[in-house]
């Protein structure tokens, strides 16, 4: 089936905005996360020092990324693992599919992550005749509905309330009891009973990684529920896919993020489950370990001096939970990979702003600055969004035929460049605007200007402009 072209953010968000239950669930969940996160950060007396340390570690790593990646490859190989380099998503899909076919398995256990969604792994596995079985409860909930999408990277089913999940289990979950209550504990237990059989039978698994430690070749998985731990423990073959930026040089550096991430991600003092694995160990864990290192536009971001800061991101999702736009739309309008403010930055940085959908993402923000205030590695997301908006404008200027918006802005600049032109346009514009007004408000403007009145009314302009009033007050010369 051909992929549906992504829609502009505003068009994609309309469905979510019209779903009052979705908005209510998101508002409740994000409010709870904000409260817990604020309390956890305030409890750490050195929180700002930790943020500064996280920023310094990531910046230093990015400036020497090539050396750290080579060190990581040597360490993984020395520990009995194999490193594969993927220049783009297609290359990563080919590597993972080839490795799974080599095992002879037709089912694979998956712990979904942003990077696996980025390479569209599920689609590739389906084409190869390999069934992907989720390891996590939340992934199971989302996967039971073919039309559903993860609402949040860490809590994919956050947009569903217990009553919705109970109804979904009653219809779609094999073996679910008929009298299953909508209690969170009972629902989680029913899901885990269903998942347990697939996990115990799995011979191969694919997962992402939260961080990679270069000095020892260790992969680290931060898992809010502990479900993902079965991936590095039970199967005989483990394939880990990670972006090339998800790396820290040493275990000492990892210690900083073990303090930052639980507080930023879930408002906890420490992670519910942190799994680490290094290569292979005889008679313990997987017999084969493969690490797929994905570029897919990251080196282009690295070359952008302003945009490079986005690669500091440690996928804590703190920026999502404070964003007033995300709270009302959820993750789906941002595209299939990176939702929220960081998605509005990373997606156009990695893929370019030439596509209409990607060019719309930097505008999916109020620039309120809340995301920068909570980021544990101090990414100035509003500054990056403004930087990308500039790139969008520059890309439009290079087109042989200007967009209607750009043509309108050029006409406006020409009008404002001369006093007489401006005053003539003001008189005519005021006359037409007052004709459109009803009760002192304009509820619908024509053409492109109608975008402004889709969500707000515009006050009708006064019959006399300030310039005309001032001229009448001070005389024709403009001086008293």
C-alpha positions as CSV (number, residue, x, y, z in Angstrom):
1,X,0.0,0.0,0.0
2,X,1.5,3.4,-0.9
3,X,2.2,5.8,1.9
4,X,-0.1,8.7,2.3
5,X,1.8,12.0,1.9
6,X,2.0,13.8,5.2
7,X,-0.3,16.7,5.7
8,X,0.5,20.2,6.9
9,X,0.3,20.5,10.7
10,X,-2.8,22.7,10.8
11,X,-4.8,20.3,8.5
12,X,-3.6,17.2,10.4
13,X,-4.5,18.8,13.8
14,X,-8.1,19.5,13.0
15,X,-9.2,15.9,13.8
16,X,-7.5,16.0,17.2
17,X,-8.9,19.4,18.0
18,X,-12.4,18.2,17.3
19,X,-12.0,15.2,19.7
20,X,-13.0,16.5,23.1
21,X,-12.3,13.2,24.8
22,X,-8.8,13.1,23.4
23,X,-8.1,16.6,24.5
24,X,-9.5,15.9,28.0
25,X,-7.3,12.8,28.4
26,X,-4.2,14.6,27.1
27,X,-4.8,17.6,29.4
28,X,-5.1,15.4,32.5
29,X,-2.1,13.3,31.7
30,X,0.3,16.2,30.8
31,X,-0.9,18.2,33.9
32,X,0.0,15.3,36.1
33,X,3.4,14.9,34.5
34,X,4.2,18.6,34.8
35,X,3.3,18.5,38.5
36,X,5.5,15.5,39.2
37,X,8.4,16.8,37.1
38,X,8.4,20.2,38.8
39,X,8.4,18.5,42.3
40,X,11.2,16.1,41.3
41,X,13.4,18.9,39.9
42,X,12.8,21.1,42.9
43,X,13.8,18.2,45.2
44,X,17.3,18.0,43.5
45,X,19.3,20.8,45.1
46,X,21.8,20.8,42.2
47,X,19.3,20.6,39.3
48,X,20.6,23.5,37.4
49,X,24.2,22.2,37.8
50,X,23.0,18.8,36.4
51,X,21.4,20.5,33.4
52,X,24.6,22.4,32.7
53,X,26.6,19.2,33.0
54,X,24.3,17.4,30.6
55,X,24.5,20.2,28.1
56,X,28.3,20.2,28.3
57,X,28.6,16.4,27.9
58,X,26.3,16.4,24.8
59,X,28.0,19.4,23.2
60,X,31.5,17.9,23.7
61,X,30.4,14.6,22.4
62,X,28.8,16.1,19.3
63,X,32.0,18.1,18.5
64,X,34.0,14.8,18.5
65,X,31.3,12.5,17.4
66,X,33.4,10.7,14.8
67,X,36.0,9.7,17.4
68,X,33.4,8.5,19.9
69,X,31.6,6.4,17.3
70,X,34.8,4.6,16.3
71,X,35.5,4.0,19.9
72,X,32.0,2.6,20.3
73,X,32.5,0.3,17.3
74,X,35.8,-1.1,18.7
75,X,34.2,-1.7,22.1
76,X,31.1,-3.5,20.8
77,X,33.2,-5.6,18.5
78,X,35.6,-6.5,21.3
79,X,32.7,-7.6,23.4
80,X,31.5,-10.0,20.7
81,X,28.9,-7.8,19.1
82,X,28.6,-6.6,15.5
83,X,28.2,-3.0,14.4
84,X,26.3,-2.0,11.2
85,X,26.2,1.5,9.7
86,X,23.1,2.8,8.1
87,X,23.2,6.0,6.0
88,X,19.4,6.3,5.9
89,X,16.2,4.6,7.0
90,X,16.1,2.4,3.9
91,X,19.6,1.0,4.7
92,X,18.6,0.4,8.3
93,X,15.5,-1.5,7.2
94,X,17.6,-3.7,4.9
95,X,20.1,-4.5,7.6
96,X,17.5,-5.5,10.2
97,X,15.4,-7.5,7.7
98,X,18.5,-9.3,6.5
99,X,19.6,-10.2,10.0
100,X,16.1,-11.5,11.0
101,X,15.9,-13.6,7.8
102,X,19.2,-15.1,8.7
103,X,17.7,-16.3,12.0
104,X,15.0,-18.1,10.1
105,X,12.4,-16.7,12.5
106,X,9.0,-15.5,11.2
107,X,8.1,-13.6,14.5
108,X,10.2,-11.0,16.3
109,X,9.7,-9.3,19.7
110,X,9.9,-5.5,19.4
111,X,10.2,-2.7,22.0
112,X,9.1,0.2,19.9
113,X,11.1,3.5,20.1
114,X,11.3,6.7,18.1
115,X,14.1,5.4,16.0
116,X,12.2,2.3,15.0
117,X,9.2,4.4,14.0
118,X,11.6,6.7,12.1
119,X,12.8,3.8,9.9
120,X,9.2,2.5,9.6
121,X,10.4,-1.0,10.7
122,X,7.0,-2.5,11.1
123,X,6.2,-1.9,7.4
124,X,9.5,-3.5,6.3
125,X,8.9,-6.5,8.5
126,X,5.4,-7.0,7.2
127,X,6.6,-6.9,3.6
128,X,9.3,-9.5,4.5
129,X,6.6,-11.8,6.1
130,X,7.9,-11.3,9.6
131,X,5.3,-10.6,12.4
132,X,6.3,-8.0,15.0
133,X,5.1,-8.8,18.5
134,X,5.1,-5.9,21.0
135,X,6.9,-6.3,24.3
136,X,5.2,-3.4,26.1
137,X,1.7,-3.0,27.4
138,X,1.3,0.5,25.9
139,X,2.5,-0.7,22.5
140,X,0.0,-3.5,22.6
141,X,-2.9,-1.1,23.4
142,X,-2.0,1.1,20.4
143,X,-1.4,-1.9,18.1
144,X,-4.8,-3.4,18.7
145,X,-6.4,-0.5,16.8
146,X,-5.1,-0.3,13.2
147,X,-6.1,3.4,13.0
148,X,-4.5,4.4,16.2
149,X,-1.1,6.1,16.6
150,X,1.2,6.5,19.6
151,X,0.4,9.8,21.3
152,X,3.6,10.1,23.3
153,X,7.1,8.5,22.9
154,X,7.2,7.3,26.5
155,X,3.5,6.7,27.2
156,X,2.1,5.7,23.8
157,X,-1.4,5.1,25.1
158,X,-1.6,8.3,27.1
159,X,-4.5,9.5,24.9
160,X,-6.8,6.7,26.0
161,X,-8.5,6.5,29.3
162,X,-9.1,3.1,31.2
163,X,-12.7,2.8,29.9
164,X,-11.5,3.1,26.3
165,X,-8.8,0.5,26.9
166,X,-11.2,-1.9,28.6
167,X,-13.6,-1.6,25.6
168,X,-10.7,-2.2,23.2
169,X,-9.5,-5.3,25.1
170,X,-13.0,-6.7,25.2
171,X,-13.2,-6.4,21.4
172,X,-9.7,-7.1,20.2
173,X,-7.5,-8.8,22.9
174,X,-7.6,-12.7,22.6
175,X,-8.4,-14.3,25.9
176,X,-9.5,-11.1,27.7
177,X,-12.1,-12.0,30.4
178,X,-15.6,-10.8,29.7
179,X,-15.9,-9.2,33.1
180,X,-12.6,-7.3,32.8
181,X,-12.9,-4.0,34.9
182,X,-11.6,-0.7,33.8
183,X,-9.1,-0.7,36.7
184,X,-5.6,0.2,35.5
185,X,-4.0,-2.7,37.4
186,X,-6.4,-5.3,36.0
187,X,-6.0,-4.0,32.5
188,X,-2.2,-4.1,32.8
189,X,-2.3,-7.7,34.1
190,X,-4.6,-8.8,31.3
191,X,-2.2,-7.3,28.8
192,X,0.9,-8.9,30.4
193,X,-0.7,-12.3,30.4
194,X,-1.3,-12.0,26.7
195,X,2.2,-10.7,26.1
196,X,4.0,-13.3,28.2
197,X,3.6,-16.2,25.8
198,X,5.0,-14.2,22.9
199,X,8.0,-13.0,25.0
200,X,8.9,-16.5,26.2
201,X,8.7,-18.0,22.7
202,X,10.7,-15.2,21.1
203,X,14.0,-16.1,19.5
204,X,14.8,-12.7,18.1
205,X,14.2,-9.1,19.3
206,X,14.6,-5.6,18.0
207,X,14.7,-2.6,20.3
208,X,16.0,1.0,20.5
209,X,18.5,2.4,23.0
210,X,18.3,5.4,25.2
211,X,22.0,6.0,25.3
212,X,25.2,4.2,24.2
213,X,28.4,4.2,26.3
214,X,31.4,4.5,24.0
215,X,34.1,3.3,26.3
216,X,32.6,-0.1,26.9
217,X,30.2,-0.5,23.9
218,X,27.2,-0.7,26.3
219,X,23.6,0.0,25.2
220,X,21.2,1.5,27.8
221,X,17.4,1.2,27.7
222,X,15.3,3.4,29.9
223,X,11.9,1.7,30.3
224,X,9.1,3.3,32.4
225,X,7.3,0.0,33.0
226,X,10.0,-2.7,32.8
227,X,8.4,-4.4,29.8
228,X,11.3,-3.8,27.5
229,X,13.7,-5.7,29.7
230,X,12.7,-9.0,28.0
231,X,14.4,-7.9,24.8
232,X,18.0,-8.0,26.0
233,X,17.3,-11.0,28.3
234,X,15.2,-13.8,26.6
235,X,15.8,-13.9,22.8
236,X,18.9,-15.6,21.2
237,X,19.4,-12.7,18.8
238,X,19.2,-9.0,19.8
239,X,19.2,-6.2,17.3
240,X,19.5,-2.7,18.7
241,X,18.9,0.3,16.4
242,X,20.1,3.7,17.6
243,X,20.8,7.2,16.2
244,X,24.5,8.2,16.0
245,X,23.9,11.0,18.4
246,X,22.6,8.8,21.2
247,X,26.1,8.3,22.7
248,X,28.0,9.4,25.7
249,X,31.8,8.9,26.1
250,X,32.0,7.2,29.6
251,X,30.0,5.6,32.4
252,X,30.8,8.7,34.5
253,X,28.9,10.8,31.9
254,X,26.1,8.3,32.0
255,X,25.7,8.9,35.7
256,X,24.6,12.5,35.0
257,X,21.8,11.3,32.7
258,X,20.7,8.7,35.1
259,X,19.9,11.6,37.4
260,X,18.4,13.9,34.8
261,X,16.3,11.6,32.7
262,X,14.0,10.0,35.4
263,X,13.1,13.4,36.8
264,X,12.6,15.0,33.3
265,X,10.7,12.0,31.8
266,X,8.4,10.9,34.5
267,X,9.0,13.0,37.6
268,X,10.8,10.2,39.5
269,X,14.0,10.2,41.5
270,X,15.2,7.2,39.5
271,X,14.1,5.1,36.5
272,X,11.6,2.4,37.0
273,X,13.8,0.1,34.9
274,X,17.2,0.7,33.4
275,X,18.7,-2.1,31.4
276,X,22.2,-2.3,30.1
277,X,23.9,-4.8,27.9
278,X,27.4,-5.1,26.5
279,X,28.1,-7.5,23.6
280,X,27.4,-11.1,24.3
281,X,28.2,-13.3,27.3
282,X,28.3,-17.1,27.0
283,X,25.2,-18.8,28.5
284,X,23.7,-15.5,29.6
285,X,21.4,-13.4,27.5
286,X,21.5,-13.3,23.7
287,X,24.0,-15.3,21.8
288,X,24.2,-12.7,19.0
289,X,24.1,-8.9,19.4
290,X,23.9,-6.5,16.5
291,X,24.0,-2.7,16.8
292,X,22.7,-0.7,13.9
293,X,23.9,3.0,14.0
294,X,21.6,5.2,12.0
295,X,22.5,8.5,10.3
296,X,19.3,9.4,8.3
297,X,20.1,13.2,8.2
298,X,21.8,13.6,11.5
299,X,25.2,14.5,9.9
300,X,23.3,17.3,8.1
301,X,22.0,18.6,11.4
302,X,25.5,18.3,12.9
303,X,26.8,20.6,10.1
304,X,24.2,23.3,10.9
305,X,25.9,25.3,13.7
306,X,22.6,26.7,14.9
307,X,20.6,23.4,14.5
308,X,23.2,21.2,16.0
309,X,21.9,21.8,19.5
310,X,18.8,19.8,18.7
311,X,21.0,16.6,18.7
312,X,21.5,17.1,22.4
313,X,18.0,15.7,22.8
314,X,17.8,12.7,25.1
315,X,14.1,11.9,24.3
316,X,12.9,12.7,27.8
317,X,9.7,14.3,26.4
318,X,9.7,17.1,29.0
319,X,9.1,19.6,26.2
320,X,5.9,17.8,25.1
321,X,4.3,17.9,28.5
322,X,4.6,21.7,28.9
323,X,3.7,22.6,25.3
324,X,0.2,24.2,25.0
325,X,0.0,23.1,21.3
326,X,0.9,19.4,22.0
327,X,-1.6,19.3,24.9
328,X,-4.4,20.1,22.5
329,X,-3.4,18.0,19.5
330,X,-1.4,15.0,20.7
331,X,1.4,13.6,18.7
332,X,-0.2,12.5,15.4
333,X,-0.2,15.9,13.6
334,X,3.6,16.1,14.0
335,X,4.2,13.1,11.8
336,X,5.0,9.5,12.7
337,X,8.3,10.0,14.5
338,X,9.1,13.0,16.7
339,X,6.1,14.8,18.3
340,X,6.0,18.0,20.2
341,X,8.4,21.0,20.1
342,X,11.4,18.8,19.6
343,X,9.6,17.1,16.6
344,X,8.9,20.6,15.2
345,X,12.6,21.1,15.2
346,X,14.2,17.7,14.5
347,X,12.0,16.6,11.6
348,X,12.6,19.6,9.4
349,X,16.2,19.7,10.3
350,X,16.8,16.1,9.3
351,X,14.6,16.0,6.3
352,X,14.8,19.7,5.1
353,X,12.1,22.3,4.8
354,X,11.3,21.8,1.2
355,X,8.2,19.6,1.8
356,X,5.0,21.4,2.7
357,X,4.3,19.3,5.8
358,X,7.9,19.6,7.1
359,X,7.9,23.4,6.4
360,X,4.7,23.8,8.5
361,X,6.2,22.2,11.7
362,X,8.3,25.2,12.8
363,X,5.1,27.2,13.0
364,X,3.3,24.6,15.3
365,X,4.4,26.6,18.3
366,X,3.5,29.6,20.4
367,X,7.2,30.3,21.1
368,X,6.2,30.6,24.8
369,X,9.6,29.3,25.9
370,X,8.2,26.7,28.4
371,X,10.0,23.9,26.5
372,X,13.4,25.6,26.9
373,X,12.8,26.1,30.6
374,X,12.3,22.3,31.3
375,X,14.8,20.8,28.8
376,X,17.3,18.8,30.9
377,X,20.1,19.6,28.4
378,X,19.1,23.2,27.8
379,X,18.1,23.1,24.2
380,X,16.7,26.6,23.3
381,X,13.8,25.2,21.2
382,X,12.1,28.6,20.6
383,X,15.4,29.9,19.1
384,X,15.7,26.9,16.9
385,X,12.1,27.2,15.7
386,X,12.8,30.8,14.7
387,X,15.9,29.7,12.9
388,X,13.9,27.1,11.0
389,X,11.2,29.6,10.1
390,X,13.9,31.7,8.5
391,X,15.0,28.6,6.5
392,X,11.4,28.1,5.4
393,X,11.2,31.7,4.1
394,X,14.6,31.4,2.3
395,X,13.5,28.2,0.6
396,X,10.3,30.0,-0.6
397,X,12.3,32.9,-2.0
398,X,14.3,30.6,-4.2
399,X,11.1,29.3,-6.0
400,X,10.6,30.6,-9.6
401,X,7.0,31.3,-8.8
402,X,6.5,32.9,-5.3
403,X,3.9,31.4,-3.0
404,X,0.7,33.5,-2.4
405,X,1.9,34.3,1.1
406,X,5.3,35.5,-0.1
407,X,3.7,37.5,-2.9
408,X,1.4,39.1,-0.4
409,X,4.3,40.0,1.9
410,X,6.3,41.5,-1.0
411,X,3.2,43.6,-1.9
412,X,2.9,44.7,1.7
413,X,6.6,45.6,1.8
414,X,6.2,47.8,-1.3
415,X,3.2,49.5,0.2
416,X,4.8,50.2,3.5
417,X,7.9,51.5,1.8
418,X,6.3,54.8,0.8
419,X,4.1,57.1,3.0
420,X,1.6,58.0,0.2
421,X,1.1,54.4,-0.8
422,X,0.7,53.4,2.8
423,X,-1.9,56.1,3.6
424,X,-3.9,55.3,0.4
425,X,-3.9,51.6,1.2
426,X,-5.0,52.4,4.8
427,X,-7.9,54.5,3.6
428,X,-9.1,51.8,1.2
429,X,-8.5,49.0,3.5
430,X,-10.3,50.7,6.4
431,X,-13.3,51.3,4.1
432,X,-13.5,47.6,3.0
433,X,-12.8,46.3,6.5
434,X,-15.7,48.3,8.0
435,X,-18.0,46.9,5.4
436,X,-17.1,43.4,6.5
437,X,-17.6,44.2,10.2
438,X,-20.7,43.1,12.2
439,X,-21.2,44.5,15.6
440,X,-17.7,46.0,15.6
441,X,-16.0,42.7,14.9
442,X,-14.8,41.1,11.7
443,X,-15.5,37.3,11.8
444,X,-14.3,36.3,8.4
445,X,-11.6,37.9,6.2
446,X,-11.3,36.9,2.5
447,X,-8.6,34.9,0.8
448,X,-5.3,34.2,2.6
449,X,-6.3,36.6,5.4
450,X,-9.0,34.2,6.3
451,X,-6.4,32.1,8.1
452,X,-6.3,34.8,10.8
453,X,-10.1,34.6,11.4
454,X,-10.4,30.8,11.5
455,X,-9.7,30.9,15.3
456,X,-10.2,34.6,16.2
457,X,-12.2,37.7,15.4
458,X,-10.6,40.9,14.4
459,X,-11.7,44.3,15.7
460,X,-13.1,46.6,13.1
461,X,-10.7,49.5,12.4
462,X,-11.8,53.0,13.5
463,X,-13.4,55.3,11.0
464,X,-10.5,57.7,11.4
465,X,-6.9,56.5,11.4
466,X,-4.4,57.7,14.0
467,X,-2.5,59.6,11.2
468,X,-5.6,61.4,10.1
469,X,-6.6,62.2,13.7
470,X,-3.1,63.5,14.4
471,X,-3.0,65.6,11.3
472,X,-6.3,67.2,12.1
473,X,-5.2,67.9,15.7
474,X,-1.8,69.4,14.8
475,X,-2.6,71.0,11.4
476,X,-1.5,70.0,7.9
477,X,2.2,70.4,8.8
478,X,2.0,67.7,11.5
479,X,3.5,70.0,14.2
480,X,1.8,71.9,17.0
